[in-house]
Amino acid sequence: MAELFNHLILGFSVVLSVQNVLLCLVGCLVGTMIGVLPGIGPLATIAILLPITYNAEPIGSLIMLAGIYYGSQYGGSTTAILVNMPGESSSVVTTLDGHAMARQGRAGKALGIAAIGSFIAGTFATLVVAGIAVPLSRLALGFTAGNYFAVMVLGLSLAIVLAGGSLLKAFCMLLIGVTMAMVGADQITAEPRLTFGSQDLYDGFGIAILAMGLFGIAEILRNLENPERRPFAGDVVGGLLPDRKDMRESAGAIARGSLLGAIVGIIPGNGATLSSFASYVLEKRVSSHPERFGKGAIQGVAGPESANNAAAQTTFVPLLTLGLPSTATMALVGGAMTLHGVVPGPQVIDLHPDLFWGVVTSMWIGNLMLVIINLPLIGIWVKFLKVPYRLLFPMIVLICCIGIYSVNSRPSDVIQVALFGVIGYVLHKLKFEPAPLLLGLVLGGMLEDNLRRGLILSHGNVLVFLSDPLTLALLLVTLVVLGSALLPALGKRRELLAEED
Amino acid sequence: MELEPTGPHGSRTVPRYARVDVIGGAVMVFIAGLIWYGAIGLAVGNITNFGPGAMPRVLAGILLLAGGAVLVHGLFQRPGEAEPLTLALRPPLILTIAIFLFALFIRGGDFWFLTTPRFGIMVVGPSTVLIAGLATPEANLKELLVLAFGLTAAALLVFSDLLGVPIPVFPRGLENMIPPSFGLDAAVRVLYLVYGSVAAAFYVIFFGVPEALRG
């Protein structure tokens, strides 16, 4: 316990410099600003804003990135409540009761309870992250190459199974991502692999470029296709602070949501979305007035919002302790860390304690900022919501171009963004969701490296490779996970989840 | 601008070649072939120490199977379940042009078959916004003109001046004309002030003085 306390003190001493607080603030503000735009979720927001964080030093840039992440989540909830348009799949359930409250003139209260619930859940989740990070990374430090390979295979399988949609198609995307990770100079021989003679590909695919194209530009293309749905946002937001009765009604929901979210978030897969759905169902079940749900029940906002924020936070756990990003968003964060020379994995806590604890505590600071800064700014976000899309998307295109060019000063990067934008759009139209591709791209190199090392250590004997009990157990669990996803009953549920996305 | 008329799903039979899963599966099979082709020259090695060509080949093989399964699934779908592929052409085309022009002229250079001059943000900024803005049928040229200069001014203020992002601002010829005593930074500030004023002027000309400012 004392150790945990010391760690948090170290973290706060890192975060509470003027520059880092400022970066966190800017991250939260910019993240909320972009996240509040209908149709642009956290993934696209981070993809668009990633290059901006490259200018700061590693710790500052990660703190800013974390700020952008929470800001975009919070922005998504704002849009969900005010205009009934979820900016991201994890706030889909928020639209149900949140928007119902808004129509009753209680939009302010919905936003307020969402922020307060998120903050409480965030505080709890920060403690969870701080508490389990050390033991988990100690455990991971003892992993052999074979264990690591198996952990990655299991993580990737869980990620594609729990994300919903067609398993086969997600698998295809994953394979392509893993292959793309191999493009460029070979790790050992340095000979060009799969570059097809292109000099630009010798350095491999840039994760920021790919994400910006596949998620940023492609998202614009998707939105442009639908005739503009004019967001209706009422001017009357009403009082922001929930009264005593609201707090009493939602306290249980917030507590249950926090716990549920913190647990679900650690499991690879779309934790934030899954936990918000689960929390909504749970609240409806435990409520003595289930008929009020969908008609503006405050628990229907408080529970899922707390859950998705707690989950958003604990999804950092696999990345920071195992080096295993469990969602596309975390893959981007991992990519950003690598770019700053910090390879995500169990060694991060020991090698860069200031960075690790700095990021963990900045999660809490970021949540606090959302409450004390974003709530008063709600009027500005509402105004921003009303800017027509036809004026917004050229701005996003310009930010993308300047942002990605500024990273390497390479025009070819900008060209790649355009190409991946079109590819992402076509993939979406073909009903292939590209998120697993990003996971594959980030993990592909490690996957191959660990398999190769594992096989060298077992002298090429697959049986020896598999005889390590942990490797075998993990691979068996993988088989069970994949097998159960193929069962008809579960398949139906996954389809439902995908539709509701 | 649609390749296929969008009808409600299942209202008519979708020919096999136009089905989402058929095309998607075929694309995956094609990519698998491409990966295999790219890996031909790479050593496979053996299982104790596999070479750079091993993983790509294995992955290509699995992708071939997975993509093939999607393709077959698409071919044998019940007609009612099949969905046609519909693609809008205007947005992807115009956005690609806008972004390509940014890439080609931001600092200039040699690209495959053409050599481009450096125009910098001064020219490329407004052109990107203006062209990208045309991607939607709701585009309004007057609005876009205001937006193009206003956003470029804002981008220069934020990226070049405040964040110090190294990005070419002026066309090369123009930059050489700036007297060293004046300095590049000052010139950038002048530029965004001018562009900001241009945007404001366009706004007043096109839409009149905003009510908030009317005395």
HADDOCK unambig.tbl for C-alpha pairs under 7 A between the chains (distance, minus, plus):
assign (segid A and resid 168 and name CA) (segid B and resid 66 and name CA) 6.43 0.50 0.50
assign (segid A and resid 172 and name CA) (segid B and resid 63 and name CA) 6.01 0.50 0.50
assign (segid A and resid 172 and name CA) (segid B and resid 66 and name CA) 6.31 0.50 0.50
assign (segid A and resid 172 and name CA) (segid B and resid 67 and name CA) 6.68 0.50 0.50
assign (segid A and resid 175 and name CA) (segid B and resid 59 and name CA) 6.38 0.50 0.50
assign (segid A and resid 175 and name CA) (segid B and resid 63 and name CA) 6.46 0.50 0.50
assign (segid A and resid 179 and name CA) (segid B and resid 56 and name CA) 6.21 0.50 0.50
assign (segid A and resid 179 and name CA) (segid B and resid 59 and name CA) 6.87 0.50 0.50
assign (segid A and resid 186 and name CA) (segid B and resid 52 and name CA) 6.57 0.50 0.50
assign (segid A and resid 194 and name CA) (segid B and resid 38 and name CA) 4.92 0.50 0.50
assign (segid A and resid 194 and name CA) (segid B and resid 39 and name CA) 6.23 0.50 0.50
assign (segid A and resid 196 and name CA) (segid B and resid 38 and name CA) 6.43 0.50 0.50
assign (segid A and resid 221 and name CA) (segid B and resid 91 and name CA) 6.05 0.50 0.50
assign (segid A and resid 221 and name CA) (segid B and resid 92 and name CA) 6.39 0.50 0.50
assign (segid A and resid 224 and name CA) (segid B and resid 91 and name CA) 6.82 0.50 0.50
assign (segid A and resid 224 and name CA) (segid B and resid 136 and name CA) 6.33 0.50 0.50
assign (segid A and resid 225 and name CA) (segid B and resid 88 and name CA) 6.72 0.50 0.50
assign (segid A and resid 390 and name CA) (segid B and resid 133 and name CA) 6.83 0.50 0.50
assign (segid A and resid 390 and name CA) (segid B and resid 136 and name CA) 6.84 0.50 0.50
assign (segid A and resid 390 and name CA) (segid B and resid 139 and name CA) 6.75 0.50 0.50
assign (segid A and resid 394 and name CA) (segid B and resid 129 and name CA) 5.09 0.50 0.50
assign (segid A and resid 394 and name CA) (segid B and resid 132 and name CA) 5.58 0.50 0.50
assign (segid A and resid 394 and name CA) (segid B and resid 133 and name CA) 5.33 0.50 0.50
assign (segid A and resid 395 and name CA) (segid B and resid 129 and name CA) 6.83 0.50 0.50
assign (segid A and resid 395 and name CA) (segid B and resid 151 and name CA) 6.86 0.50 0.50
assign (segid A and resid 398 and name CA) (segid B and resid 128 and name CA) 6.70 0.50 0.50
assign (segid A and resid 398 and name CA) (segid B and resid 129 and name CA) 6.47 0.50 0.50
assign (segid A and resid 401 and name CA) (segid B and resid 99 and name CA) 6.93 0.50 0.50
assign (segid A and resid 406 and name CA) (segid B and resid 165 and name CA) 6.38 0.50 0.50
assign (segid A and resid 406 and name CA) (segid B and resid 166 and name CA) 6.43 0.50 0.50
assign (segid A and resid 406 and name CA) (segid B and resid 167 and name CA) 6.28 0.50 0.50
assign (segid A and resid 411 and name CA) (segid B and resid 103 and name CA) 4.66 0.50 0.50
assign (segid A and resid 411 and name CA) (segid B and resid 104 and name CA) 6.60 0.50 0.50
assign (segid A and resid 412 and name CA) (segid B and resid 103 and name CA) 6.91 0.50 0.50
assign (segid A and resid 414 and name CA) (segid B and resid 99 and name CA) 6.98 0.50 0.50
assign (segid A and resid 414 and name CA) (segid B and resid 103 and name CA) 5.54 0.50 0.50
assign (segid A and resid 415 and name CA) (segid B and resid 99 and name CA) 6.88 0.50 0.50
assign (segid A and resid 415 and name CA) (segid B and resid 100 and name CA) 5.72 0.50 0.50
assign (segid A and resid 415 and name CA) (segid B and resid 103 and name CA) 6.08 0.50 0.50
assign (segid A and resid 418 and name CA) (segid B and resid 96 and name CA) 5.43 0.50 0.50
assign (segid A and resid 418 and name CA) (segid B and resid 99 and name CA) 6.15 0.50 0.50
assign (segid A and resid 422 and name CA) (segid B and resid 92 and name CA) 6.03 0.50 0.50
assign (segid A and resid 429 and name CA) (segid B and resid 85 and name CA) 6.73 0.50 0.50
assign (segid A and resid 430 and name CA) (segid B and resid 20 and name CA) 5.21 0.50 0.50
assign (segid A and resid 430 and name CA) (segid B and resid 21 and name CA) 6.90 0.50 0.50
assign (segid A and resid 430 and name CA) (segid B and resid 24 and name CA) 5.61 0.50 0.50
assign (segid A and resid 430 and name CA) (segid B and resid 85 and name CA) 6.83 0.50 0.50
assign (segid A and resid 452 and name CA) (segid B and resid 49 and name CA) 6.64 0.50 0.50
assign (segid A and resid 452 and name CA) (segid B and resid 50 and name CA) 6.79 0.50 0.50
assign (segid A and resid 455 and name CA) (segid B and resid 48 and name CA) 5.73 0.50 0.50
assign (segid A and resid 456 and name CA) (segid B and resid 48 and name CA) 5.16 0.50 0.50
assign (segid A and resid 456 and name CA) (segid B and resid 49 and name CA) 5.94 0.50 0.50
assign (segid A and resid 459 and name CA) (segid B and resid 48 and name CA) 5.37 0.50 0.50
assign (segid A and resid 460 and name CA) (segid B and resid 47 and name CA) 5.13 0.50 0.50
assign (segid A and resid 460 and name CA) (segid B and resid 48 and name CA) 3.73 0.50 0.50
